[in-house]
Amino acid sequence: MSAGGAAGRLVGREVRLASRPSGWPVAENFQLVEAPVPAPGPGHVIVRNVVMSVDPYMRGRMNDVKSYVPPFALDAALEGGAVGEVIVSESPDRKVGDLVVHGLGWRDYAVLDAARTRVIDPGLASPSAYLGALGMTGLTAYAGLVEVASMRPGDTVFVSSAAGAVGSLAGQIAKLRGAARVVGSAGSAAKVAYARELGFDAAFDYHDGPVRDSLREAAPDGIDVYFDNVGGDHLEAAIAALRPHGRVAMCGAVAQYNDTTPPAAPRNLALAIGKQLTLKGFLVNSYSHLAGEFAAQMADWLRDGKVRFDETTVDGLENAVYAFLGMLRGDNVGKMVVRLR
């Protein structure tokens, strides 16, 4: 059967942005629709997605504002990391049956240039791991610690959102790279217990009191590195706790993504001057030069059982929006993924 003939018979579902959220997104901001799958051109493939990712950064792309990536278009399919099986190929570099990772999730079928896909080895780990521990999530944790924060053996490291996809890996990587003490914050007693299971030396529920007080109790001698997934009061607390020449890897500010008013914290930024702190924001795409080193190291850690990687899985594209909203609320432990049927 020709590629065009195979594609012409395919109709797939996709999730579109129906309206731009104001504050917290709601289900009505999205629409699940059916659409014909176009035939692939030369060098292109059709991929049947089997698992997709929902991530905090997607919330920012739903706003019509200038940023480091273009906003999602209204009435068009959303995008995000996904793994799928090549079912039609017009490229000599991809064969039918290949499992590939790519950036066109939120749909049953993706049609894209084969060069924008990467073949994965399902024998090394499950397909979803290539969206997490072996994918962008893992590289984010690795790059943030190794290069952005220049973590050194003997450092005391504080990680916010310690039970989340990036934070849970960042804490484990810090320990594996010789951190003397790793402290995490999380949003429930169960997540605190989970962080401790991962090897965090201490963890606290940020609902139990001021973050500054909880961090002081968990790291009475201060911290050297803060891996920031939250912003706000967590960043303020970290600035207070950082020792001279401390470093902050500013990965995200999920506590503020849905705010409609400016954040109240940090109010103590002037401390960064006297302490000679380094606060550095980063985007994982700027650290692709570490991808090979990271992939080899993470593969070894996973193979040897030194890194634990957990997922919260939601079934069905029709439930992808609810998975996304749940991730923003913090319903997940580890990486939130959607398994497509």
C-alpha positions as CSV (number, residue, x, y, z in Angstrom):
1,M,0.0,0.0,0.0
2,S,1.4,3.4,-0.9
3,A,2.1,6.0,1.8
4,G,-0.5,8.3,0.5
5,G,-3.1,5.5,0.4
6,A,-2.3,4.5,3.9
7,A,-2.5,8.1,5.2
8,G,-5.7,8.8,3.2
9,R,-7.6,6.3,5.2
10,L,-6.5,7.6,8.6
11,V,-8.5,9.9,10.8
12,G,-7.0,10.8,14.1
13,R,-8.0,12.8,17.2
14,E,-6.1,15.8,18.4
15,V,-6.4,18.2,21.3
16,R,-6.7,21.8,20.3
17,L,-6.5,25.1,22.2
18,A,-10.0,26.5,22.0
19,S,-9.4,29.6,24.1
20,R,-6.6,31.1,26.1
21,P,-6.8,30.5,29.9
22,S,-6.9,33.4,32.3
23,G,-5.4,32.2,35.5
24,W,-5.9,28.5,36.0
25,P,-6.8,26.6,32.8
26,V,-10.1,24.8,32.7
27,A,-11.4,22.0,30.5
28,E,-13.4,24.4,28.4
29,N,-10.1,25.9,27.1
30,F,-9.5,22.8,25.1
31,Q,-11.3,20.8,22.4
32,L,-10.8,17.2,21.3
33,V,-11.5,16.9,17.6
34,E,-11.1,14.4,14.7
35,A,-9.1,15.3,11.7
36,P,-7.8,13.5,8.6
37,V,-4.1,12.6,8.7
38,P,-2.3,14.1,5.7
39,A,0.0,12.1,3.5
40,P,3.7,12.4,4.3
41,G,5.9,14.2,1.8
42,P,9.4,13.2,0.9
43,G,11.6,12.6,3.9
44,H,8.6,12.5,6.3
45,V,7.0,9.9,8.4
46,I,3.6,9.1,10.0
47,V,4.0,8.2,13.7
48,R,1.2,6.5,15.7
49,N,1.8,8.0,19.2
50,V,1.8,5.5,22.1
51,V,2.6,7.8,25.0
52,M,2.8,11.6,25.4
53,S,4.1,14.0,28.0
54,V,2.3,16.9,29.9
55,D,4.7,19.5,31.3
56,P,4.6,22.7,33.2
57,Y,6.1,24.8,30.4
58,M,3.1,24.1,28.3
59,R,1.0,26.5,30.5
60,G,3.2,29.4,29.4
61,R,2.7,28.6,25.7
62,M,-1.1,29.0,26.2
63,N,-0.6,32.7,26.8
64,D,-0.4,35.1,23.8
65,V,2.9,36.7,25.0
66,K,6.4,36.9,23.6
67,S,8.6,34.2,25.1
68,Y,11.4,31.8,24.2
69,V,9.0,29.7,22.2
70,P,6.0,30.8,20.1
71,P,2.6,30.5,21.9
72,F,0.2,27.7,20.9
73,A,-2.1,28.8,18.2
74,L,-5.8,28.9,18.8
75,D,-7.8,26.1,17.1
76,A,-4.7,24.2,16.4
77,A,-3.3,21.0,17.9
78,L,-1.1,21.5,21.0
79,E,2.5,20.2,20.9
80,G,4.7,18.3,23.3
81,G,7.0,15.4,23.8
82,A,5.7,12.0,22.6
83,V,6.9,8.5,21.7
84,G,5.3,6.6,18.9
85,E,5.7,3.9,16.2
86,V,6.5,4.8,12.6
87,I,3.7,3.3,10.5
88,V,4.5,5.0,7.2
89,S,7.9,6.2,6.1
90,E,9.0,8.3,3.1
91,S,12.5,8.6,4.6
92,P,15.5,6.2,4.1
93,D,16.5,6.9,7.6
94,R,13.3,5.6,9.3
95,K,11.7,2.3,8.8
96,V,8.2,1.1,9.6
97,G,8.2,-0.2,13.1
98,D,10.8,2.1,14.5
99,L,10.0,3.6,17.9
100,V,10.8,7.3,17.9
101,V,10.6,10.3,20.2
102,H,9.5,13.6,18.8
103,G,7.7,16.9,19.6
104,L,4.2,16.4,18.2
105,G,2.2,15.0,21.1
106,W,-1.5,15.7,21.9
107,R,-2.7,13.7,18.9
108,D,-3.1,10.1,17.8
109,Y,-1.0,10.5,14.7
110,A,1.9,12.8,13.9
111,V,3.2,13.6,10.5
112,L,6.6,15.2,10.5
113,D,10.1,15.3,9.0
114,A,12.0,12.2,9.9
115,A,14.9,14.4,10.9
116,R,12.8,15.7,13.8
117,T,12.5,12.3,15.3
118,R,15.0,10.2,17.2
119,V,15.0,6.4,17.3
120,I,14.9,4.9,20.8
121,D,15.9,1.5,22.2
122,P,12.9,0.0,24.0
123,G,15.2,-2.7,25.3
124,L,17.0,-0.2,27.5
125,A,13.9,1.3,29.1
126,S,10.1,1.7,28.5
127,P,9.1,4.2,25.8
128,S,7.8,6.6,28.4
129,A,11.2,6.8,30.0
130,Y,12.4,8.7,27.0
131,L,10.1,11.5,27.9
132,G,11.4,11.4,31.5
133,A,14.6,10.0,32.9
134,L,16.2,9.5,29.5
135,G,14.6,12.5,27.9
136,M,14.1,16.2,28.4
137,T,13.2,15.8,32.0
138,G,16.3,14.0,32.9
139,L,18.6,16.3,30.9
140,T,17.0,19.3,32.6
141,A,17.9,17.9,36.0
142,Y,21.4,16.9,34.9
143,A,22.2,20.2,33.2
144,G,20.8,22.3,36.0
145,L,23.0,20.7,38.6
146,V,26.1,19.9,36.6
147,E,26.6,23.0,34.5
148,V,24.1,25.7,35.6
149,A,24.6,25.4,39.3
150,S,28.1,23.9,39.1
151,M,27.4,21.5,41.9
152,R,30.5,20.1,43.6
153,P,31.0,17.1,45.8
154,G,30.3,18.0,49.4
155,D,27.7,20.6,48.6
156,T,24.4,20.9,50.4
157,V,21.6,21.0,47.8
158,F,18.0,22.1,48.1
159,V,15.4,20.9,45.5
160,S,11.9,22.2,45.4
161,S,9.0,20.1,43.9
162,A,11.1,17.1,45.1
163,A,8.5,14.6,44.1
164,G,7.9,16.0,40.7
165,A,9.4,14.8,37.4
166,V,12.5,17.0,37.4
167,G,12.9,17.5,41.1
168,S,12.9,13.7,41.9
169,L,15.7,13.2,39.4
170,A,17.7,16.2,40.5
171,G,17.8,15.0,44.1
172,Q,19.0,11.6,43.1
173,I,21.6,13.0,40.7
174,A,22.9,15.3,43.4
175,K,23.4,12.4,45.7
176,L,25.1,10.3,43.0
177,R,27.5,13.2,42.2
178,G,28.6,13.5,45.8
179,A,26.3,16.0,47.5
180,A,26.8,15.9,51.3
181,R,23.2,16.6,52.0
182,V,20.1,16.9,49.8
183,V,16.9,18.6,51.0
184,G,13.6,18.6,49.2
185,S,10.2,20.3,49.5
186,A,7.0,18.7,48.4
187,G,3.2,19.3,48.7
188,S,2.0,16.5,51.0
189,A,3.1,14.1,53.6
190,A,3.0,11.2,51.1
191,K,5.3,13.2,48.7
192,V,7.7,13.9,51.5
193,A,7.9,10.2,52.3
194,Y,8.5,9.5,48.6
195,A,11.4,12.0,48.5
196,R,13.0,10.3,51.4
197,E,12.5,6.9,49.7
198,L,14.5,8.3,46.8
199,G,17.4,9.2,49.1
200,F,16.8,12.8,50.0
201,D,18.4,13.3,53.4
202,A,15.6,15.5,54.6
203,A,12.3,16.7,53.1
204,F,9.4,18.9,54.3
205,D,5.8,19.7,53.3
206,Y,5.7,23.4,52.4
207,H,2.1,23.5,53.7
208,D,3.3,22.9,57.3
209,G,4.7,26.4,57.8
210,P,6.9,29.1,56.3
211,V,9.3,27.6,53.8
212,R,12.1,29.6,55.3
213,D,11.6,28.0,58.7
214,S,11.3,24.5,57.3
215,L,14.4,24.9,55.2
216,R,16.4,26.3,58.2
217,E,15.4,23.2,60.2
218,A,16.3,20.8,57.4
219,A,19.6,22.5,56.6
220,P,20.7,24.4,59.7
221,D,24.2,25.1,58.3
222,G,22.8,26.6,55.1
223,I,22.9,25.4,51.5
224,D,25.2,25.7,48.5
225,V,22.9,25.0,45.6
226,Y,19.2,25.5,45.1
227,F,17.4,23.8,42.2
228,D,14.4,26.0,41.7
229,N,11.2,24.5,40.2
230,V,8.8,26.7,42.1
231,G,9.9,30.3,42.6
232,G,8.1,32.6,45.0
233,D,8.6,31.9,48.7
234,H,10.8,28.9,48.0
235,L,13.3,31.2,46.1
236,E,13.1,33.7,49.0
237,A,13.8,31.0,51.5
238,A,16.7,29.6,49.5
239,I,18.3,33.1,49.1
240,A,18.2,33.4,52.9
241,A,19.7,29.9,53.4
242,L,22.4,30.1,50.7
243,R,26.0,30.4,51.9
244,P,28.4,32.8,50.3
245,H,29.0,32.1,46.6
246,G,25.9,29.9,46.5
247,R,24.3,29.0,43.2
248,V,20.7,28.8,42.0
249,A,19.6,26.9,38.9
250,M,16.3,28.6,38.0
251,C,14.4,25.9,36.1
252,G,10.8,26.9,36.7
253,A,8.3,28.9,38.7
254,V,5.3,26.6,38.7
255,A,3.8,28.4,41.8
256,Q,3.3,31.5,39.6
257,Y,2.3,30.1,36.3
258,N,-1.4,30.6,36.9
259,D,-1.1,33.8,38.9
260,T,-2.8,36.9,37.5
261,T,-1.0,39.3,39.9
262,P,2.8,39.8,40.4
263,P,4.5,37.5,42.9
264,A,5.0,38.7,46.4
265,A,8.4,37.0,46.7
266,P,11.4,37.0,46.7
267,R,11.7,40.2,48.8
268,N,15.3,39.6,49.9
269,L,17.1,39.7,46.5
270,A,19.5,42.3,47.8
271,L,21.1,39.5,49.9
272,A,22.5,38.1,46.6
273,I,24.9,41.0,46.5
274,G,26.6,40.6,49.8
275,K,26.6,36.8,49.5
276,Q,27.9,37.0,46.0
277,L,25.3,34.5,44.8
278,T,24.7,33.3,41.3
279,L,21.1,33.1,40.1
280,K,20.9,31.7,36.6
281,G,17.9,30.8,34.6
282,F,18.2,28.1,32.0
283,L,16.4,26.4,29.1
284,V,17.2,22.8,28.5
285,N,17.5,23.3,24.8
286,S,20.7,25.4,25.4
287,Y,22.4,22.4,26.9
288,S,22.2,19.9,24.1
289,H,26.0,19.6,24.2
290,L,25.5,17.6,27.3
291,A,23.0,15.2,25.8
292,G,25.4,12.4,24.9
293,E,27.2,12.5,28.3
294,F,23.9,12.6,30.1
295,A,22.3,9.8,28.1
296,A,25.3,7.5,28.7
297,Q,25.4,8.3,32.4
298,M,21.7,8.0,33.0
299,A,21.5,4.7,31.1
300,D,24.2,3.3,33.4
301,W,22.4,4.6,36.5
302,L,19.1,3.1,35.4
303,R,20.7,-0.2,34.4
304,D,22.5,-0.4,37.8
305,G,19.3,0.5,39.7
306,K,20.9,3.7,41.1
307,V,18.1,6.0,39.8
308,R,14.5,5.4,40.5
309,F,12.1,6.8,38.0
310,D,8.4,6.8,38.8
311,E,5.5,7.8,36.6
312,T,1.8,8.8,37.1
313,T,0.0,7.4,34.0
314,V,-3.4,8.5,32.6
315,D,-5.0,6.5,29.9
316,G,-6.4,7.9,26.7
317,L,-6.0,11.0,24.7
318,E,-9.5,12.0,25.7
319,N,-8.1,12.4,29.3
320,A,-4.9,14.3,28.4
321,V,-6.4,17.6,29.4
322,Y,-7.3,16.2,32.8
323,A,-3.7,14.8,33.1
324,F,-2.3,18.3,32.3
325,L,-4.6,20.0,34.8
326,G,-3.7,17.4,37.4
327,M,0.0,17.9,36.8
328,L,-0.4,21.7,37.4
329,R,-2.2,20.9,40.7
330,G,0.6,18.6,41.7
331,D,-1.5,15.4,41.6
332,N,1.4,13.4,40.1
333,V,4.4,11.6,41.7
334,G,7.3,11.6,39.3
335,K,6.5,12.2,35.6
336,M,3.0,12.6,34.4
337,V,2.4,10.8,31.1
338,V,-0.6,9.9,29.0
339,R,-0.8,6.5,27.5
340,L,-2.6,6.6,24.1
341,R,-4.8,3.7,23.0
